[in-house]
Amino acid sequence: MRPVDLARRHGLSTQAVRNYENAGIIPPAHRSRTGYRDYTTAHAAGLAAYLALVPAFGHSTGRRIMQAVTGGRLDEALEYVDDGHSLLARDRTTLRTVETALSHFETANPNAAAGTRPPHSIGELARHLTLDPATLRAWERAGVLTPQRDPRGHRQYLARDVRDAELAHLLRRGGRPLGTIATVLGELRNAGSIDALAKSLDRWRRDLTSRGTAQLYAAGQLSAYLDSLDGSVRTGSVPEHGPH
């Protein structure tokens, strides 16, 4: 197969194909007596696998997976795949946690952030929540709260901080660990409001679904690439020659 034929099949330039070969993403091409590259069905399967891995795991991880498979290091490639699946699972867990917390937020409807009253001091906020100031300082160290400081270095809890503290208190009563609460409130702060967070969660869920289906498709393409290579790749030994 000529380079241009392989490139056209995958919507790539011939230079891109050569770059992937030089990077070890696909095996070295066979060379004719005159030095022209001759690609095989294995190269086509390799390009298809790489192009499927990118939306599933990202460019960097997809490249590492292909370099490992092409180099005969199957266990290394599978570790990268496992890490990608684990990351997706963790993201799903975080999403469920935020969604659960959001339902509590809407039920509790914390309203201390309303109005234009002056900032709370740490003592005032602690009394408002019936907590010890040391607890608020611990929450700050964990990234749950992010109060500002006045010129003298005293903490100032603005309306947003009071809202975050109330929601953190709610989640702590529900047994959530500080690390999880920090993640939830970080998402809330990035979104700007509870309503905006609810909308962002819908986009987040769609993104996770896309990644999950992309990983399923990539697994099939990667398996097809493995089938096209020398059988020794599946046993973890490095083939001495490229595919025939």
Summary of the structure (lengths in Angstrom):
residues: 244
radius of gyration: 26.5
end to end distance: 12.0
largest distance: 84.7
contacts: 721
relative contact order: 0.14
helix: 68%
strand: 4%
